[in-house]
C-alpha cells in the first residue's frame, strides 16, 4: 500500500479502550483538558464519539451529542503532530455530515476566544457567533468566556 493511501483519514467509533490514548492527546494539546471521566461519560451517554486514524495512529477525535434536531459539538481535537494538515477541517466535514444524517438542523458549539485556529476553522465553515457564556472555561487562576457558534444545516450541501 502506498504511503499516501495510509495517510487518508479513517474513522471508527471510539471505545473504552481508546480513552487512555485520547486523554493523553487531550492533555498534550490543552492546558485544561477533558478528563478520562469526561470521555467515559460521553461514551456511556451514547454520544457520537469518533476516532480519526492516519497511518495507523490516532490523529484526532470528536464527540457530538445529537438530540431534538440539534447537534452539539462537544469536542473536536487533532493531535499536535497532525495539526496544520487539514485534519481538523476533514473531521469537521465528517461531524457535519454525521449531524445531518441523524436529523440535526443546526450545529452548536462553544470555543475559547483565545483559540484563533478553531475560530478560523469554524468561520470558514459558515458558523456564526450567536452568544457568549461568561466565565465558561478555566484559564489558570481566571476564567475565559466561551463564544457560542451556530451553523444551520438546512439548505446546505455537505
N, C-alpha and C positions, 0 to 999 in steps of 0.2 A: 504494500500500500504506500502511496506517495506521502511525503511529509505534509504536503498541502491538504490532502484529504484528512489526515489525522488532526489537523487544526480546526476543522469545521466544528462549530459548537454542537454538542449532543445534549439533549435534555432528557432528564429522568426525574421521577418523583423522589423527593428527599425521604430518607428513612431514619429511624432512630440511630442506626449505625453511622450515619453521616454527621450527627450532631457534634462530635468531637472535632472533626476536621473543619466544619463550618464555623464553630465557635472560635477555633484558632485563627481562621481567616478574619473573622469579625474583630477579634482582639488585636490583630495586627494592623487593621486599617482605620479603626475608630478609637478616639480617646474614651468614649463611653459606650462600649459595645453591648449588643444584646447578650444575654447570658445563655448558657446551655438550657436553663429552665424556660427562657422565652421561646427558644426553638422547639423544645419538647412540648410546651403548652400549645404552640401553633399546630404541631402535628396532631396532638390529642384532640384539638378543637375541629380538626378536619379542614383546616385552611389549605389552600393550594400552595404547597411548598415544593419548589423545584430546584434541582441541581443542574448546573451547566458545566459540562466537561469539555476540555480541549486537550488533545494529545494525551488522553487518559488521566488527566488530573482535574480536580475541581478548580474551575476558573471563576465561578460566580454562582449566585443563588438568588432566589426570590421567594417572598412569602406574600400571598394575596388572599384576602377574605372577600368572597362574593356572596351577597345576600340582597334581597329586595330590589333587584335591578341596579345595584351599585357594586362596584369593586373598590376595595380599599387596599392600595399597595402599601404594605407594612414594611417591607424590606426589599431592596434591590441592591446587591453589592457585588463588586468584582475584586478578586484577589489582587493585591498590589502588583505582582509581576505581569498581570494581564491587563492592567489599566492602560488607557490611551490606545487601545487596539480595536475599538468599535464593539467590544463585548457588551458594554452597558447598553448601547443602542440596540443591539441584537436582542438582549434579554428584555428590554422594554417592548420591542415589537412582539415578542413571544407573549409577554404579560397582557398586552392589549388584545391580542387575538384570543387568548385564554378567557379574558373577561367577556369579550363579545360572545364567544362560544357558550358561555354559561349565562347568557342573558343580561349582562350588565349594559346599561345605557350610558353610564358615566363611570369614570375612574377618579378617585380622590387619593391624595397623599399629603404628607407633611414633609417638609425639608428645612434644614437649617439655612438661615440667610448666609451663613459663612461658607456653605458648600456650593461654591461657584460652578464647579464642574457639573454637579447634579442639576442645578438651576438651569444651566445652559442646555443640558440634555433634554430636560422636560419642556423648556420653552421651544426648542426646535421640533418637538413632537406635537406642539399645539396646546400644551397645558397653560392655563391662565390662573393667576392668583385670585382667590375668592375670599381670603381672610387671613387672619393671624391668630395663633394661640400664644398668648403671652407666657413667658417663662416655662415653656413646654419641655425643653431639653436641658439636661445638666451640662454645665460648661465650667469645669473647675469649681471654684467656690461660688460661682454665679449661676444664672440660668440664661438660656438663649431662647428667643421666640421660635416658633415654627411658622413657616409660610405654608398655608393650605392652598394646594393647587387642584384644579379640576380639568378634566378633559371629557367632552361629550363624545360618545361613540356613535351617536345617531347621525346618519347621513355622512359617515366617514368610511372610506375604503380602508383596507388594512394599513 
